[in-house]
Amino acid sequence: MNIKDENMDENIYAICVLINKICRLDVEFIGNGLISSFQLLNSQIPTSLLTSRAETFLYIDKVSKNNLPTDFLYYTDSFKLSYIAVGFHEQLQYKGTIIVGPFLSVIPDDAFIASIIQANHLPLGNRLQLHQYYKGVALLDINNNKNIGSLIINLASNPFVHGNMLLLQNENAGINKKERDYLKEEEEEELHSEIELRYIVENNLLNAVEKGSKKDALRIWGLFQFSAIHRAPNNPLRAYKNLAFSFNTLLRIASGRGGVSPIYIHNLSDKFAILVEKVSSIADIETLQLEMISEYCDLVNKFSTAGYSGVVKKAINYINLNFHCALSLSLIAKNSNVSPSHLSRQFKKETNLTITEFLNKRRVNEAKFLIEQNNNSITEIALMVGFETHNYFCTVFKQITSLTPKEYLNKTRTK
């Protein structure tokens, strides 16, 4: 262990030492003002990484100054070394930043080292030195990262207390078979409880997605922790990709239970299956899973036909798929296998909207999205979403949004 400066705040130093000992990771504190900086290092850092490390730490410290005391930063540099950082505050006054790491989210094989050398324009002669260094860098999954960040925040939020160790020795040190069996049963019960808890949290998450409740789903996701490294110990990234594929399938089923047509689910499911295969780190998978939850909830809120009769479901799905085309009541009724008069009555009864009102609302919602992208003229957008004339589009748009398309565009620019 290397300590750069012993002239530091005792409370901060005690916290950093505890993190260093428990997590077995390097810890550095970058002080602000009169509070000194120091390092707790477990290994020698290669000279080829020193400049990048210094730049990384300065950047992390700059960002951490503006974070809330309850925020922790997860940062990966160009050498694919990851760090967790927490800004240390006392009475809302920033004192400095605690930085833990480096650690990795993927196994550093030969291809990994080669990509590091190429990305950072290093001499090939550094390959052996880097290979030896990366072999000693800890490999952490996303749950470890969350737990370490939460640990630091809780330690930094309270005065450090040195605990008193009370020694208690069992006079009968030997453990007989009956006691061993009891301990084994205790361990198995604990494991079973963890498994049951995981499936309860998972089921609650899927129920929230089924209802389109994004806020609840994301909150519940924060409680979900499951390490998949044991499934592929030599390739943790593959293990977490497989877990993400399974998660995508579960969300697909949940949105289907929420009343979304398989047509929309299929497209979103395919999109995420492709993205999962492309990611290059466990941290990227964590981010992607949050996007999955968000977009599947959006899908339920936008396309759910739960609670509607079969006839109205068919009509809604047909409109959603063909709103950009010329549509009429008779055409929609024909594709719903009912008479226009029956569809009109039933649709109004179940949705409180006429076919025309529902169609216009669907077209305007799509137009709002296209206007926000600001890649096409108002006339082009009107034609793209199924309106035949610019003037009629503007009239309908204002009826629904209380703004003209141009006013809506100006409003989005000022946000």
N, C-alpha and C positions, 0 to 999 in steps of 0.2 A: 504494500500500500504506500502510495506517495502522497504526502501532504504538502501543498505548495506554500501555505501561509497559515500559521497557527493563531494569528491575531484576528479572531473572528467572534461573532456573536455566539455565545455558548448554546443557546436554545436552538439556533439554526444548525450549528455544528452537530449537536446531539441527534437531531432529526436525520441529517445526512448520513451520519455514521450508522444509524439504525437501518436505514434504507439500503446502504451499501452492504451491511452484514447479512440482512435477511434476503434481499434480492440477488446478491452476489453480482451486482452490476456497478460499473463506474458511476460516480456521482460528482458533479461539479456545481459549485455555487458561485454565481456571478453577482457580486454585491453592488449596491447602489449607494453612492455617497461615502459615508464613513465606514460602512460595513464592508469588511474585507472579503475578497474572493479566496476560494480554496478548492483543491481537488482531492478526491479519494479514488485512486486508480488501482485496479487489480492487475493490469498488464501494461507493457510498454507499447506506446502508439508508434507505428511506423512513420518515419520522417516524411514520406510521400503523402501522408494524410493530415499532417499538422496544419498546413495553411487552410485546407478546406474545413477542418474541424473548427479552427478559430473563426472563420467567416460564418460557419453554421451557428456557432454559439452566440455570436454578436447579433445575428438575425433573430434567433430564438428569443434572446433577451429583449430585443426591441419590440417583438410582437407581444411577449408576455407582460410587458409593462401596461399594456392597454386591455388585458384580459381581466375578467372578474375573478375574485378569489376562489370561486367554485369551478373555474375552468382549468383544464389541463390540455396542453398542446401535444399532439403526436406529429412528429416531423421526420421525413426521410430525405437524406441528402443525395447528392449525385453519386456517391459511393454505395448507395443502397443501405446505408447504416441508419437505423431509426433511433429516435430519442423521445423521451417523455419529459415535458417541462411544466413546472408550476411556478407562477409568480408568488413570492412570499410577501404577505401584507401583515402589518400590525396597525390596528385601529384605522383601517382603510388606507394606510400609508405604505406605498411600495418600498420594499427593502432589498429586493434582488430576486434572482431566479434560480430555482433548483432544477438541474438538468440531469436526468438519469439515462445512461446508455453509453456506448451504442449496443444495439441488439439487432437481430435479423428476423425476417419473416419467411425466408426461403433458405434451403440448404445451399451453401456456397460451393458448387461443383466447378469443374474446369471452365465450362461455358460461362458461368456466372462471373468468375474472375476475369475471363477474357473480355466480357462486356464492360466490366468496371474499367479495365485498362483502356479500352477503345473510347468509352464515353468521356474519360477524363484526360485523354491524350498523354498517357504515361508511357515511359520506356518499357519495352518488353522484359527488361532485366528485373523489373519490380515484381514479376509474376510470383516467384518463389516466396519472397517476403510477404506479399499480400496473402498468398494462399495459407501460409503459416498463421498469420494474424487472424484471418477470417475463420479458421478452424477453431479458434479459441473464443470467438464471439458468441454470446448466448443466442439461442433460437427461441423466440416467444410467440405464442399465438395471441389472437386478439383479446381473449378473456384475460390473459396475463396483463396485457397493456392497460385494460380498463381497471383492473384491480390495483395495479401499481399506482396509476394516476389517482384513483380514489383514496388509496392509502396515504399518499403524499398530501393531498388536500386536507384530509382529516387530521394528520399530524401537524400540518402548518396552521390549522385553524385553532389550535389549543396550545397552551403552555406545555412544554415537554416535562414529563414526570418520570424520574428514574425509579423503576419498580424495585421492591425488596424481595429477594429470593428466599423463600422459606424451604429448607431442606427437610425432607421426610423420607426415611429409609424403612423399607419393609423388612422386618426381622426375619421373615420367612421368604427369602428371595426366590426360592424355587417355585415355579408355577406348575401345578399338577394338571393332568389331562382334563379334568372337569372344568378347571378355570380356563384352560386354553380353548375348550369348546365353547365356553360362555363368551369369551372375547371374540371368537370367530363369529358367533351369532350376532354379537353387537355390531361388528363391522359389516356383516351382510345386511342387517336391518338398516344401517346408515346408508349403504349403497342403494338399497331398495327405495328408501325415502327420497334420495336425490333423483332417482329415475322417475318416480311418481311425480315429484315436483316439476321436473322438466316437462313431462307430458301435460300437466295441468296448465303450466304457463303457455306451452305451445298451443293447446286447445283454446285458451282465452284469446291468444293472438289471432288465431284463425277466425274465431267468432267476431272479433272486432273488424277484420278485413271483410268478412261476409256482410257486415252492416255498413261498410264503407266508412267506418270511424277511424280516420287516419291518426288523429291525436291519441286515441286510446291504444291503437295498434303500435305506434312508435313508443309510447310509454311502456307497454308490456314488453316490447323487444328489449328494452333496457334491463329487464329482469332475466332475460334468457341467456344462459351461459352453458355452453357445451363444447368440450375440447374434443377435436376429431383426429388429433395427431396419431393416436394409437391405431387408427384404422390403416394408416400407411406411414409407419415410422420413418421410412427412408425418403418419403416425399410428402411433407406436411401440406404443401400447397395443393397437391392432388387430392389429399384427404378433404381439405376445406372446399375445393371445387365440387367434389362429389356431394358434400353436405349442402352446398348452395343449389345444386341441381335438384336435390330432394325438396329443399325449401321452396324452390320455384314451382314444383309440382303441387305442394300443399297449398300454396297461395292460389294456384290455378283452380284447384278444387273448391277453395273457399269462395272465390269470386263467382264460380258456377253456382254454388249454393246461394249466393247473393242475388241470383237472377240475371246474370250476364250471359248473353248468347255465346256459344262456343266459337263463333266466328271471330269475335273480338278477343276472347281469351287466347285463342290459338296464336294470333299475331303477336301479342304481348309476351306470351310464353316463349315463342321462338326467338324473339328479340333478346330476352334475358339469357336463354340457353347459349346463344352466340357470345354474348358479352362475358358470361362466366368463363367460358373457355379461353377468352382472350386476355383475362387479367393476369398480372405477373406477380402479385403479392397478396398475402393474407389480408393486409390492411385494405387493399382494393376490393376484396370480396366483402368485407364488412360494409364498406360504403355502398357497394352494389346491392346488398341485401336491404339496406335502408331505402334505396331507390325502388326496389321491388315492392316493398310494403306500401310506399307512397303511391306508386302508379297503379297497383292492383286496387287500392282503395278508391283512387280517382276513377278507375274503370267501373267499379260498382256504382259510384255516385252518378256517373254519366250515362251508363247503359243498362242499369238494372231494370228488369221488367217484373220483378217479384211482386206478387199480389194481383197481377192483371190476368184476365182470362186468356185462353189460348188464342182467340181471335185478335185481341188487342195486342198481345205479344208479337204475333206475326206482323201486324201492321206497323208497330213501332220499329221492329228490326228491319223491315223493308224500307221504311223512311230513313232510318239511320244509315243504311247501306247505299241508298240511292238519292239522297236529298239534293245532290248536285245536278240531277237530271230533271227533265220536265215531268212533274208528277201531278196526278189528278185523283180525286176520290174514287172514280171508277177503276182506275189502274191499280190503286192500292187495294181496293176491295177484291179485284180479280185475283191478285197475288195472295190474298188472305182467304180465298175460297168462300166469300160471303157476298151478299148483295150490298150495294153502296148504302142503301137506307139503313140496313141492320148495322153495318160497320159504323156509320155516322152516329147512330143512337148509342151504341155500346161504347164507342170511343169517348164520347162526351160524358157518358155516365161514369166511366172509370177514371178518366184523367182530368175531368173538368175543363177540357180544351176541345175545340173542334179540330178536325184533321188539318185544316189550313193553319190554325193558330199553332199547333204543335210543329208542323213543317216549317213555318216561318221562324219559330223560336230556335229550332235546330239549325237552320241556315244562318241565323244571326249569331248564334254562339260560335259557329265555325268561322264566320266572317270576323268576329272579334279577335279570334286567335290569329287569323291571317293579317289583320290590320296591325296587331302588335308586332308582327315580324317585320312589317314595313318594307316588304320586298316587291309589292305589286301596287298598281294604282287602284283607286276605289272602284272604278268601272270594271277592271279586270277581276277584282275580288267578287263583285256582284255576280258576274258571269260564272266564276268558279264555284260559287255556292248555290247556283241554280236560279238566280233571278234573271229575268229576261231584259229588264231595262235598269239603267242607273237610277232614274227618278223613283221608280217603285221600290227599289232596294233602300234608298235613303228614307223614304216614307215609313216603311216597315221597321227599319233599324231604329228610327227615332221613337216610334210607337212603343217599342220594347225596351229600349235603353234610356229614353229621354234625351238622347244626344244624337247629332248627326254623325255619320262615319268620320268626317273630318274633325269634329269636336272630340270624338273618342280617340282619334289618333293623337291629337295635341295633348289630351289628358295623359295618355300613356307615356308621352315624351317627357312630361314634367315630373313623373314619379321617380 
